[in-house]
């Protein structure tokens, strides 16, 4: 084994200890994210688009935040999107209304992707980045899709509030 590679593996073992942290998988995931962002920026420049997410005003930011929240939870927790996570997870039950509890499985890259696709906080970074590029390449369509996901997010919160009020009256 080459000296730098051996040193990296030693440092990874020292960091991990007894945990199952897939540091190599995390590094690959970060590399893919970085490559996709770079490709998007280059494509924007080559096609003459202004910078990433130009002219993001307060209402765009609110729409983007609500959309990112709802879409990341849908991707990471919704029963209907479980086929997208199935290769990386094992079903463990229901964790909340319309949300699944899943256990990440596998090692290395498979485990790293499993952690990404089951964590709405982790997935949010990818969703928000996609939304930002959507504003660059297809702003009208992006805002329309964002309005749908934002309306669903607000509706979810109203549903939870309504259910809580009903429980309080019992």
N, C-alpha and C positions, 0 to 999 in steps of 0.2 A: 504494500500500500504506500502511496506517495506520502511524504511528510505532511503537506498541508491538509490532505484529505483525512489522514489519521488524526491530526490535531483537531479538525472540525468535529469528527466523530467522538473524540474524547470530551470535548467541550459540551457536545450535545448530551452525552451520557451524564456528565457532571450536572448539567442543568436539569435534566429529566428526573434523576434519582430513581425512585420506584414507580413513577407515573408512566402512563402510556402516551405521553405527548408525542405526536407525530411531527417532529420539527422539520423533517425533510418534506413532508406533505404540506406543512404550512408554508415553507419556503416556495414550493412549487405553486401553491395557490396565490401567494403574493406576486410571484413572477407572472402568472397568467393575468391577474388583475392589472398589473403594471403594463404588460404588453398590450392588453385590450385598450387601456386608456391611451397609451402612446399611439396605437393604430387609429383610434378615434380622433386624436388631436391632429395627426398627420393628414388623415382624410379630410378633416375640416379645413385645414390650411390649403391642401391641394385643390379642393373644390371651391375655395374662395369664401368659405363661411367665416363669420366673425368668431371670436374666441368661444371657448366652451361656456355654455349657458349665458349668452349675452343678455344684458338688460333684465336681470332677474330682480323684479320689484317685490314689494312686501306680499302682494297677493299671490304671485308665483311661488314665493317661498312657503307660504301657508299651504297652497295646493300641493306643492312638492312634498312638504312634510307629512301632510295627511295621506297622500298617495303612497309615500315611502313606508309609513307606518302600516297601512292596510295591506299593501302588496307584499311586504316582507313577512307579515304574520300569515297571510294566505299561503305564500310559498313554503314557509317553515312549519306551519301547524295545521293547515286545513285538511280534512279528510279527502277532499276531491283532488288535492295535489299530492297525496301520499304516493301515487305511482312514480312521481319524479324523485322521491326520496327513498323508495323501497330498496334499491341496490345498496344503499349506505346505512340503512336503519333496520331496526326490528320493532314491530308494533308492541306497545306495552299498555295500551288502554287509552282512556280519555283523560285529558288534563284540565279542560275547561269547556264551557259550551262551544260546540263546533270546533274544538281543537283536540289534537291527538298528542299522546305522550309516546315518544319514540326513543329508543336507545340506539346510539351510534354503534356501528359494528365495523369490523375490519381493522387493518393496520395501515400505516403509512399514508399514502395519498388518499386511499379510500376512506380512512378514518377522518382525515383532515377535511375532505369534502363533506362527509357526513356531519361533522360538527358545524360546518358552514351552513348547510341546507336545513338544519334543524334549529338554528338559532336566529330568531327574527332580528336581533340586534346586529348580528354578523351579516346577515343577508341584506340589511338596510343599506349598508355601504354600497353594495353592488346595485341595488335598486335605485338609489339616489344618483349614482353615477350614470346609469342608463337613462334616467329621467333628464339629467343635465344634457346628455348627448341628444336626447329626443328634442329638447328645446333648440338645439343647434340645427338638426337635420330635418325635423318635422314638427315645428312648434304648435301648429294648430291641432294636429292629431294627438300630440303629447298632452296638451292642455285638456283636450276632450276626454282622453282616457284618464287623466288625472282627476277630472271632475267626477267621473264615475266612481273611481276608487275612493275619493274623498267623501262623496255622498254616502257610500256604503260604510265607511269608517264612522261618520257622524251618526248614521242610522244604527250601527252597532251600539254606540255609546248611549243613544236614546233608548234602545231596547233594554240595555242593562239598567239604566236609570229607572225606566218604567217598571221593570221586574223588581227592583229594590223598593220602589214606592209601594208596590202591591204587597210585598213581604212585610213592610213596616205597618201596613194596615191590618194585618192578620193577628 
